[in-house]
Amino acid sequence: MGVWGKMFGGVAGFAVGGPFGALMGAALGHAADRGSLLDAPAGGWNDHWRARGRPDPNGAAFMAAAKVSSFMGKNDQLYAIGLVALCAKVAKIDGPVNRREIDAFKQCFRFPPDNAREVGLLFDRARDRTDDFEMYGRELGRAFANDRAPLEDLLVALFTIARADVPPGGTLDPREVDFLKRTHRAFGLPPGAWDRAETGRARPDTNENDAYLELGIARDSADEEVRLRWRALVREHHPDVLGRKNLDPKDLAKAQDRVARINAAWDRIKRDRRL
């Protein structure tokens, strides 16, 4: 069963205001097994989660479903919930949602026909409010801290939806720009990810995590430290240097491949950091 089938099998009814469903029961059972409880806020979700001065059970249910998925380590379900929520909210952030924004959402993601109705219900519920979007961004940022490619793909989709109703030569509404910047920050994405999403460029072939592993350096290393590490590795493995050691052709070919990987890693990090 794909991610959408899994999600809607246990989350949809809960997230649109119905019974907790299988996901919540499984989460509570898991918490009990670990000797912990998933506590609701004081006064319950409805009193705690308010929108425009009124209790907001749908917003509470939506975020609770995301929290439960995160709590259980169900990142595929969390991603599905966060994806629908953020796409609905960016469509609504500048005013009433229109057909062009809905069509852009459908074009960005191919949902199984059996789940089309549930996706529509979740989208409609999620757009009821827009002041809570950063919470979804932070949950996703934590869950995908070690593999941020799905978050960059989602950021591209959010840009696509935001631009769907912009006339030729027009610009994004300031509220949309603010939404996208704050979501980018909540995701924990590097500056280069913003540049690629804003211009519609594809992600580099080199994975971000692989780039740091290739250079043997931590992601939080200073810019100059990364630059010096790259230069040192290039000098160490450059075929011209190794050629003076009378290596056989096979070893020289390996050295050339290693230098190519080192340079690709540096190029990915350099663009992400805008160096």
C-alpha positions as CSV (number, residue, x, y, z in Angstrom):
1,M,0.0,0.0,0.0
2,G,1.4,3.4,-1.0
3,V,1.8,6.4,1.4
4,W,-1.6,7.8,0.6
5,G,-3.3,4.6,1.2
6,K,-1.6,4.2,4.5
7,M,-2.3,7.8,5.5
8,F,-6.0,7.8,4.7
9,G,-6.5,4.3,6.1
10,G,-5.7,5.6,9.6
11,V,-5.7,9.4,9.5
12,A,-8.3,10.8,7.2
13,G,-11.3,10.3,9.5
14,F,-9.5,11.8,12.4
15,A,-8.0,14.7,10.5
16,V,-11.4,15.9,9.2
17,G,-13.0,15.8,12.6
18,G,-14.2,12.2,12.8
19,P,-13.0,9.4,15.2
20,F,-9.4,9.0,16.1
21,G,-9.1,5.9,13.9
22,A,-6.4,3.3,13.8
23,L,-3.5,5.8,13.9
24,M,-4.4,7.3,17.2
25,G,-5.1,4.0,18.8
26,A,-1.8,2.6,17.6
27,A,0.0,5.7,18.9
28,L,-1.5,5.5,22.3
29,G,-0.7,1.8,22.5
30,H,2.9,2.5,21.5
31,A,3.0,5.2,24.2
32,A,1.7,2.9,26.8
33,D,4.2,0.2,25.9
34,R,7.0,2.8,26.4
35,G,5.5,3.9,29.7
36,S,4.6,7.3,28.4
37,L,1.4,9.1,27.5
38,L,0.5,11.5,24.7
39,D,-1.1,14.2,26.7
40,A,-3.6,16.7,25.2
41,P,-3.2,20.4,26.2
42,A,-5.0,21.5,29.4
43,G,-8.7,22.0,28.7
44,G,-8.6,19.6,25.6
45,W,-7.8,20.3,22.0
46,N,-10.9,22.3,21.2
47,D,-10.4,24.9,23.9
48,H,-6.6,25.1,23.3
49,W,-6.7,25.4,19.5
50,R,-8.7,28.5,18.6
51,A,-9.1,30.3,15.3
52,R,-10.6,33.7,15.0
53,G,-11.8,33.4,18.6
54,R,-13.7,30.1,18.1
55,P,-12.7,26.6,19.0
56,D,-11.0,24.9,16.0
57,P,-11.4,21.1,16.3
58,N,-10.4,20.6,12.6
59,G,-7.1,22.5,13.1
60,A,-6.5,20.6,16.3
61,A,-7.2,17.3,14.7
62,F,-5.0,18.0,11.7
63,M,-2.0,19.0,13.9
64,A,-2.6,16.2,16.3
65,A,-2.5,13.7,13.4
66,A,0.8,15.2,12.3
67,K,2.1,15.1,15.9
68,V,1.1,11.4,16.3
69,S,2.8,10.5,13.0
70,S,5.9,12.3,14.1
71,F,5.8,10.7,17.5
72,M,5.5,7.2,15.9
73,G,8.3,7.9,13.4
74,K,5.8,7.5,10.5
75,N,7.6,10.1,8.3
76,D,5.7,9.1,5.2
77,Q,2.4,9.8,6.9
78,L,3.7,13.1,8.4
79,Y,4.9,14.2,5.0
80,A,1.5,13.5,3.5
81,I,-0.3,15.4,6.1
82,G,2.2,18.3,6.0
83,L,2.1,18.4,2.3
84,V,-1.7,18.8,2.0
85,A,-1.8,21.3,4.9
86,L,1.0,23.6,3.6
87,C,-0.3,23.5,0.0
88,A,-3.8,24.4,1.1
89,K,-2.5,27.2,3.4
90,V,-0.2,28.8,0.8
91,A,-3.2,28.8,-1.6
92,K,-5.3,30.6,1.0
93,I,-2.7,33.0,2.4
94,D,-3.3,35.8,-0.1
95,G,-7.1,35.5,-0.2
96,P,-9.8,33.0,-1.3
97,V,-8.5,29.8,-3.0
98,N,-9.1,29.8,-6.8
99,R,-9.3,27.1,-9.4
100,R,-5.8,27.9,-10.8
101,E,-4.3,27.2,-7.4
102,I,-6.3,24.0,-7.0
103,D,-5.2,22.8,-10.5
104,A,-1.6,23.6,-9.7
105,F,-1.8,21.5,-6.5
106,K,-3.2,18.6,-8.5
107,Q,-0.5,18.9,-11.1
108,C,2.3,18.9,-8.6
109,F,1.1,15.6,-7.0
110,R,-0.5,12.5,-8.5
111,F,-2.9,11.1,-5.9
112,P,-4.5,7.7,-6.3
113,P,-8.0,8.0,-7.6
114,D,-9.4,6.1,-4.6
115,N,-8.0,8.8,-2.3
116,A,-9.0,11.9,-4.4
117,R,-12.1,12.6,-2.2
118,E,-10.1,12.4,1.1
119,V,-7.4,14.6,-0.3
120,G,-10.0,17.2,-1.2
121,L,-11.6,17.0,2.3
122,L,-8.2,17.5,4.0
123,F,-7.3,20.3,1.6
124,D,-10.6,22.1,2.4
125,R,-10.2,21.6,6.2
126,A,-6.5,22.8,6.1
127,R,-7.3,26.0,4.3
128,D,-9.7,27.1,7.1
129,R,-6.8,28.8,8.8
130,T,-3.3,30.0,7.8
131,D,-1.7,31.2,11.0
132,D,-0.5,27.7,12.0
133,F,1.6,26.8,8.9
134,E,5.0,27.2,10.6
135,M,4.2,24.4,13.1
136,Y,3.8,21.9,10.2
137,G,7.1,23.3,8.7
138,R,8.9,22.7,12.0
139,E,7.6,19.2,12.4
140,L,8.7,18.3,8.8
141,G,12.0,20.0,9.4
142,R,12.8,17.8,12.4
143,A,11.5,14.6,10.8
144,F,13.6,15.1,7.6
145,A,16.7,16.7,9.1
146,N,18.9,14.0,7.6
147,D,17.2,13.9,4.2
148,R,16.0,17.3,3.2
149,A,15.4,16.5,-0.5
150,P,11.6,15.9,0.1
151,L,11.3,19.2,1.8
152,E,13.0,21.0,-1.1
153,D,10.6,19.3,-3.5
154,L,7.7,20.5,-1.4
155,L,9.1,24.0,-1.4
156,V,9.1,24.0,-5.2
157,A,5.5,22.8,-5.2
158,L,4.5,25.7,-2.8
159,F,6.2,28.2,-5.1
160,T,4.3,26.6,-8.0
161,I,0.9,27.0,-6.3
162,A,1.7,30.5,-5.1
163,R,2.5,31.5,-8.7
164,A,-0.5,29.8,-10.2
165,D,-2.7,33.0,-10.2
166,V,0.0,35.5,-10.8
167,P,-0.6,37.3,-14.1
168,P,2.3,37.5,-16.7
169,G,4.9,39.9,-15.6
170,G,3.4,40.0,-12.1
171,T,4.9,39.2,-8.7
172,L,3.9,37.2,-5.7
173,D,1.8,38.7,-3.1
174,P,3.9,39.9,-0.1
175,R,1.9,37.5,2.1
176,E,2.9,34.6,-0.1
177,V,6.6,35.6,0.0
178,D,6.5,35.8,3.8
179,F,4.8,32.4,3.9
180,L,7.5,30.8,1.7
181,K,10.4,32.4,3.5
182,R,9.1,31.3,6.9
183,T,8.4,27.8,5.6
184,H,11.9,27.6,4.1
185,R,13.3,28.6,7.5
186,A,11.1,26.1,9.4
187,F,12.3,23.3,7.0
188,G,15.9,24.1,7.9
189,L,16.8,24.3,4.2
190,P,20.0,26.0,3.0
191,P,19.9,29.3,1.0
192,G,20.6,27.4,-2.2
193,A,17.3,25.5,-1.9
194,W,15.5,28.8,-1.8
195,D,17.3,30.0,-5.0
196,R,16.4,26.7,-6.8
197,A,12.8,26.8,-5.7
198,E,12.4,30.4,-6.6
199,T,13.9,30.0,-10.1
200,G,12.4,26.5,-10.7
201,R,15.8,24.9,-11.1
202,A,16.2,21.2,-10.4
203,R,18.1,19.9,-7.3
204,P,21.7,18.9,-7.9
205,D,22.4,15.2,-8.5
206,T,24.7,15.1,-5.5
207,N,22.7,14.6,-2.3
208,E,23.4,17.2,0.4
209,N,24.2,14.6,3.1
210,D,26.4,12.7,0.6
211,A,28.3,15.9,-0.1
212,Y,29.4,16.4,3.5
213,L,30.2,12.7,3.8
214,E,32.3,12.9,0.7
215,L,34.4,15.7,2.1
216,G,34.4,14.1,5.6
217,I,33.2,17.2,7.3
218,A,30.2,18.1,9.5
219,R,27.3,20.0,8.0
220,D,27.7,22.8,10.6
221,S,31.4,23.4,9.7
222,A,32.3,27.0,8.9
223,D,32.5,28.1,5.3
224,E,36.3,28.5,5.3
225,E,36.7,25.1,7.0
226,V,34.8,23.5,4.2
227,R,36.7,25.3,1.6
228,L,40.1,24.3,3.1
229,R,39.0,20.7,3.4
230,W,37.9,20.6,-0.3
231,R,41.3,22.1,-1.4
232,A,43.2,19.6,0.7
233,L,41.3,16.6,-0.7
234,V,41.8,17.8,-4.2
235,R,45.5,18.1,-3.7
236,E,45.7,14.7,-2.0
237,H,43.8,12.8,-4.7
238,H,44.6,14.7,-7.8
239,P,45.8,12.4,-10.6
240,D,48.8,14.7,-11.4
241,V,50.1,14.3,-7.8
242,L,49.4,10.6,-7.7
243,G,50.9,10.2,-11.2
244,R,54.3,11.0,-9.7
245,K,53.9,7.9,-7.5
246,N,54.0,5.5,-10.5
247,L,50.4,4.2,-9.9
248,D,49.0,1.8,-12.5
249,P,46.2,3.1,-14.9
250,K,43.5,1.5,-12.8
251,D,44.5,3.4,-9.6
252,L,44.8,6.6,-11.6
253,A,41.3,6.1,-12.9
254,K,40.0,5.7,-9.4
255,A,41.8,8.9,-8.4
256,Q,40.1,10.8,-11.2
257,D,36.7,9.5,-10.1
258,R,37.4,10.5,-6.5
259,V,38.4,14.0,-7.5
260,A,35.2,14.3,-9.6
261,R,33.1,13.3,-6.6
262,I,35.0,15.7,-4.3
263,N,34.4,18.6,-6.7
264,A,30.7,17.7,-7.1
265,A,30.3,17.7,-3.4
266,W,32.0,21.1,-3.1
267,D,29.9,22.5,-5.9
268,R,26.7,21.3,-4.1
269,I,27.8,22.8,-0.7
270,K,29.0,26.0,-2.4
271,R,25.7,26.6,-4.1
272,D,23.7,25.7,-1.1
273,R,25.7,28.2,1.0
274,R,25.9,30.8,-1.8
275,L,29.7,30.9,-1.5
